[in-house]
Amino acid sequence: MNSSKISIIDTHAHLDGEEFDSDRDAVIARAAEAGIGRIITCGTSVEASEKAIALAEKYPAVYAAVGIHPQEIAGVKKTEISRIATLAKHPRVVAIGEMGLDFHRSVVYKDEQIKGLKWQLELAGELQLPVILHNRQATNEMIEILSGWVQKATADSPGVIHCFQENADNARIFLNMGFYLAFGGYIGYPKSQMAEVIKIVPQDRLVVETDCPYLPPQKYRGQRNEPAYIKLTVEKMAEIRGTNIETMAKITSENAERLFKLK
Ligand code: NI
């Protein structure tokens, strides 16, 4: 396979993480070398969102998403959402997120998570930007909240369910609401059951992501993940869909361009 022929978009990275402090330039250079032409780096707090924008200003391949992650939402004030609203107007910002619900690691702040999610969804609707959603063990609440919101979302697409690990029935519910589904390196883990889901997603709703530095592909498990490794995910997805890596790269890149209006 000739990497000069493929162009992949990593739709979800956390390049601001301290894990990249010592070699960020090299990480981004390796991504370019491997055919990862564009990377969306996602904020998880006001501070991380500011860093995401700074990275998008520094590196032409990097775009930013701004938002507050459910694990950072405890005690959040509406003034912080206002700050996100201001940051979102930056020309390199393509989405609001990472936002969502995570009842796996924390149910203590359930009400605050729901409030923070609703504030950010409202903001995305006002700004007509797609959302990047984190959903962990909160599917019923997530579906209920989103179904009331999607009408106000952007005309093109409301956004993407990041790190999709639900069953096919839930995939259909999110797809029917207009969402794209993003898959990462975990689709190649031996116990992954994502093949059955990936097969039923319409071609124009599939995108790929690393969620780096987290969730490395099987080959790099236990190590730091980085955008260059996304090729393994595209390769796995191509295998599941019965196509080749070039076609899968093209499809997922066109989808990401459309979703985040990268052109
Ligand atoms: Ni993430």
Boltz pocket constraint, residues with backbone or C-beta under 6 A from the ligand:
constraints:
  - pocket:
      binder: B
      contacts: [[A, 12], [A, 13], [A, 14], [A, 42], [A, 98], [A, 211]]
      max_distance: 6.0
